Amino acid sequence: MSASALAHHDGPPADYLSDSTVASWLLTTDHKRVGILYMISVTVFFAVGGLIAGLMRLELMTPKGDVLATPDSYNRMFTMHGVIMIFFFLVPAIPSVLGNFLIPLMIGARDLAFPKINLLSWYVYIIGGLMGVWILIFGGIDTGWTFYTPFSTMYSNTMVVTAAVTVFITGFSSILTGLNFVVTVHTMRAPGMTWFRLPLFVWSHYATALIMVLATPVLAISIVLVGLERLFHVGIFDPKLGGDPILFQHLFWFYSHPAVYIMVLPGFAVISEIIPCFARRPIFGYRFIAFASVAIAIFGFLVWGHHMFVSGQSMYAGAVFSILSFLVAIPSAIKVFNWTATLYKGSIKFDTPMLYALGFIGLFTIGGLTGLMLASLAIDVHVHDTYFVVAHFHYIMVGGTTMAYLAGIHFWWPKISGRTYPELWGKLSALLVFVGFNLTFFPQFLLGYLGMPRRYFEYRPEFQVLNVMSTAGASILAVGLIMPLVYLLLSLRQPRNAGPNPWGATGLEWQVESPPTTHNFHEPVLVTCEPYLYSPEEAEREYAHVQHVHSS
Amino acid sequence: MHTSSTSTAPDEGTQLLLSHFDDLDQQHLTSNLGMWFFLVSEVMFFSGLIAAYTVYRALAPDAFKLGSHHMAMWVGFFNTLVLLTSSLTMAFAVRCSQVGDRRGIVRNLILTALLGTIFLGVKASEYKTEIDHGYLPGRSFHVSEHDAEVLKAASLDANGNLDEAKFSRNKGQFQMMFVLYFFMTGVHAFHMIVGIAAVLIFAVLIRIKWFSGFGTTQVEVLGLYWHFVDVVWVFLYPLLYLIE
């Protein structure tokens, strides 16, 4: 109430943070506020998931099971780690926080197409999340986040049905967000904001949203089938009754492989904004990057079978899925090459977001290249279900998504909060995260290649050195991840000192105040030029200035 | 881009323009597109099941064919007609909203809900018959003498003797037909229930003049949903009842 009242006063309109009552937050339909709500909640879930990961790493420091006492509790731990991290952090993190906050600003709109549905999606997410935490406290689930049948439907003695409901509910949150983004990009663009003037952030989120809308319902339906089978034993996944457990894997991976791109495409979105800004150059190959996002979204639907190379599917199916999986590397590589080409001869400023972004490129490249190894039928048979796979998907999903999320949070923090943060601490955290991450997960490639299976509670003594390295890396990673939480929160105590455009970036979101007002723009926006118009001359001047400062 | 043309403008009650839109055209386009994309995601709901049905049917043609024969084809046909008619009345309601005929909207919406309820009633009686015959999958599933004979005939080995393993597999696949049948029609019926509720809520709100329903947004979007539910049935009916 008071926000709208303030906005109608004479004088400058109030920013979106000005009304601080709890009700005004919980009933908000402002896309920026919903983004903040998501930011708080994904941080909490990330902390929970990270804490469980820490426990697991502690457990794996020694070859014998001694921290978590029983294999059963270990199984519950890694399952909850997977479920929480994937469904409550990696999938919603960038789209729901940064996407919600930025997409309307970037396209010159006053809000998303369906503000109430946007708020609804947060509530749905929170309901799912609370159920997830409830499972964690009262018993847990031990099937792994993949819910593979027949274990999940017949043998597991844990809360499979509740977990299925949780995932089903959270899926709807994802569908609603995706739906909102697609429609917003189609109908809410400001005059002059043509498709090829959209920032690449918006293109990537558009592709992501398409996957969310198309893939999530299939997961929902397969999860319902697991629930039905478990409750009534109708036989849909039971060969004795005419069903087929492999059917579940087909349905599950038809969502869950594209879901990897739900997690990493928004990461690309962030990186495509940061690289040109800190290299002070227009992005290289704008259209290629835009189309590569859509291509990844399309290919993503055709490769689910590479999760099933050893499920007994025919050799020919395996070969086809292998080839299709290789194809995904093409648009991914296009993006990496275009970022590299943008950096080439750029006058690069190594600020915190840029360090995170460069870290992203490094980690994503390692993850992508090992992805090619896994896509090769023969190598996959060797390293299937080993730590090699664990390392690979952590490089892509954690290295990719988390690094990009942190890069984005640092990049847009001045816009979101109106405050700057201590640059030195930021750089240190980026360094610690990068080093800690590599120390944690690179040894796991070696472990997997040497034959240590994933999801095991105890292991043979010769694997211990690498496991200890991994655990040590995890503690460095933890420090690196806690640091931003501290200094970003502390930065809220200082006055608003960021100014509208602290990085000298292009893009509509940098032309409004920090933090933005409730309806973003005071007057109608007219877009007349393409994004990323970073001029070489301006970079030249800045570079000369820096030289001058250093020499004096 | 300016506010919508005046030819179909309501004479009482105007459409509310939400504050984040520029004009009614944009608002109309957005709502429509939103519903279309929502329906695309709904299509994916059913397509996973339809794909599973098709594959299982290809793997076990005999059992599925026998299952299909137990579907009451003419009852399904009657239901198809009922549902298609309800789509017609829904289309009338949309037209009435465009020309600003309040009574027409309410009347046609109620007719639509009525036809939808008839469909569900018929469906329920079908379920009842099937459950009475023991076709409900799970512990109570029962293969009758006659069905067992047919499945035995389809389970002979090369020498013409009964292959027990094949027979038991066939029985399982016969049940699978009903699993998919109940699940797909059940999910469809759930969508019908949601649709009927929405239609009735609209009818009441328009009747009490809570909003006019005039113009091209609300009733039209509701219509899109209703037609979608109809179209899904148009796929399910041949798939489950008609294919030999």
Interface residues (C-beta under 8 A of the other chain):
Chain A: A109 R110 D111 L112 A113 F114 P115 I117 I175 G178 L179 N180 V182 V183 H186 T187 M188 V213 L214 A215 T216 P217 V218 A220 I221 S222 L225 L228 F232 H233 V234 G235 I236 P239 K240 L241 G242 G243 D244 L247 L251 F254 H519 P524
Chain B: S19 H20 D22 Q26 L29 T30 L33 G34 F37 F38 V40 S41 E42 M44 F45 S47 G48 L49 A52 V55 Y56 A60 A63 P137 G138 R139 S168 R169 N170 K171 G172 Q173 F174 Q175 M176 V179 L180 F183 V187
